[in-house]
Amino acid sequence: MKPIRLTILGILTPLLLGCSSSAGSYPLDLPAEDYITTLEINDIDDFTICVFNDLHISVLTNLTDEIAYYEKCLISNGGILPSLIVLNGDSFMGATKSQIERFFDWIDSKNIPFAYVYGNHDLQGTYSSTFIDEMVKSCEHSVLLNSLNDNVFGDSNYVLNIEEIGTPNTLKWQLYFYDSNTYYGVDYDVIHEDQIAWYEKQQQALEDTGTPDIPSLTFMHIPTEEFEEAYDIIGQNVTSGYDGTDTESLWYMGESISWGYQETDFYETMQEHGNNKAIIVGHDHVNLTDWHYDKDGDSLDNMMHLIFGLKTGRGIYHDTRIMGASFYTLKDSNEFDIKWMNVPYEDDAFEITPEYLVGLGEGAIS
Amino acid sequence: MTKLFSSIKAKKITLLFLFFVASISTAYGWFLFVPVITNYGRMLATYFPTFFTFGVPLFSFFMLWMYWHTYNVANRHRILKIYSITLVVLMGLCIPFHILSIGLSFGWNGIYGVLTPLFPYDVLVKMVLYLTIGIFILTYVIRNGDLALVPLTVKNPLRRRAFVAMGFVSAFTSYFFGAFFEVFFIFDTFDSNWYGMVPAILLFLLPLVSFILFVFYRHQKDETTKQKVYFYSLVSMMLSTLVLLLWVLIAVLINPYLFPQSLSNFYMLGYAAKMPIGFFLIIIMLFVEYLISFLRYRKRYLMKKDEK
């Protein structure tokens, strides 16, 4: 064969190989129960979730100091340890393997179940795209379920069933965790259609068991477009406020909302099923909100809480006035309580009240 | 020592080895520096001696290259003087600052393993090593002060701008070459996006290949061979770049999430602003280089004397 033909063949081979690759399509259509793990508890009213958002552990992080801070956050809710810890995305950005190992060694040593959610920065470090997954799965107290070869986009789409112990056990709440993905083009990504279909499949499975009305909370990293809508409609684009007479929404907006590149039917689908009580996100470090938003009508009968939780720790940009841990206590009445604890590095932790939060911006309490 | 480095082969091997070390050091130093940028300069005061230390191998490569491309004894003596004084002053400042700042930021004992596995001690060892090298060379420079008085007898064939260009080119090239080695950190398991990662990562090698071809071209004596080397280097580099870009494009068309899923490690700073800026930077850099090379080729070999 002539050298020129050999060269062309050599160039074309990898191209053809690339074209023929099956990567990008995820073959396994797993049953709904494969995504569910269960936590058994004595009393649902005691169940408290502590959420850490946007730790941003990097090579700059002195983990000795930061772990002491995370410990302080964990006990900031009156010294009582939570029943579950949720790492709600961007725990790492530019970290090394040894830092990640040390962090998970610490969190596993607390003997508290913990849920891991991917943010848009977690895979940016000197490790492979599966390293965090392997680390989390190796932890005894992790509740993450992540099939790497399923047909649901992303790496942390799973459900945690909270069951009260009895004969038989009673399913009280469901916690949904989503990978809100990373980037699309030059913007943030959104929840994909197959993830929405996955949610519907989970809800269908719930109906099939004869208990269709189980309340749930949704944890993910990047907000949806409804956060922006709520800010426009309820917040009237005022930086802070407490709408005590109408929707009871509370907010402080330190920055614009960075939602994905396009609108999706995610919120609408959840609203149709009527079980989801809140979408809890991080991502925007200096926004703290609890919008009571009902997209499908004027009344709040089908309302969902749209919550920007507190950023945890001093990794990248932050506002020390709204930095710490968020606590959500589940109730038997299908409701839940919110407690935001501001945790300074040096001083004592304190609860963020509506008056305090509104005072940070230009808004007022109505 | 002088005898050992008298052969061209020994010099080439030394420069290649030093360039390799400089590349790893530069890329890792940049990886460490990105969080300082994304944290708006936080810890910069604590870590700047460390960042300087990561830059020393590249500086050493450049100075050694310059030394071996300088023919006058007095000029060589000056290069050694600049190099050794820089090392001594830089490390003389960095060592106490490193100890003080790390002590104040982290406490006074223990291995923190923050930036490097044995941090701060491994970095401190490097600093002491560089300081020792600096003192050793400075002692030589002082003892042989009369070398500075040797009259300049040979006109250096390399013009000043060649040295400046070498500084810039080696800095960029070493970063991308070093970044290529990150692949050994991230390829510990099979990645389903391998087919798109391969060309994107191979692109990191092109600045180095281009750099080597340029050096090869410069060392040709015969003008006809020189023209051939220039032509084939330029064409092959352009073709390789186009093929790799086409390959990446096809891979992105197959999976639009290729970059955020599997390559975001390489473009950390870019992804702080939602896009792989480094990828576009390398493409722009290569095409600017090809354009300049093409224009120079045209001027040198294709245009008639009166057209130039």
Interface residues (C-beta under 8 A of the other chain):
Chain A: I11 P14 L15 L17 G18 C19 S21 A23 G24 S58 V59 L60 T61 N62 L63 T64 M93 G94 K97 S98 Q99 N120 H121 L123 Q124 G125 T126 Y127 S128 S129 T130 F131 N181 T182 Y183 Y184 G185 V186 D187 Y188 D189 R314 G315 I316 Y317
Chain B: F31 L32 V34 P35 V36 T38 N39 Y40 R42 M43 Y47 S105 F106 Y112 G113 V114 L115 P117 E182 F185 I186 F187 D188 T189 D191 S192 N193 W194 Y195 G196 V198 P199 V243 L246 W247 I250 A251 I254 N255 P256 Y257 F259 P260 Q261 S262 S264 N265 M268 Y271 K274 M275
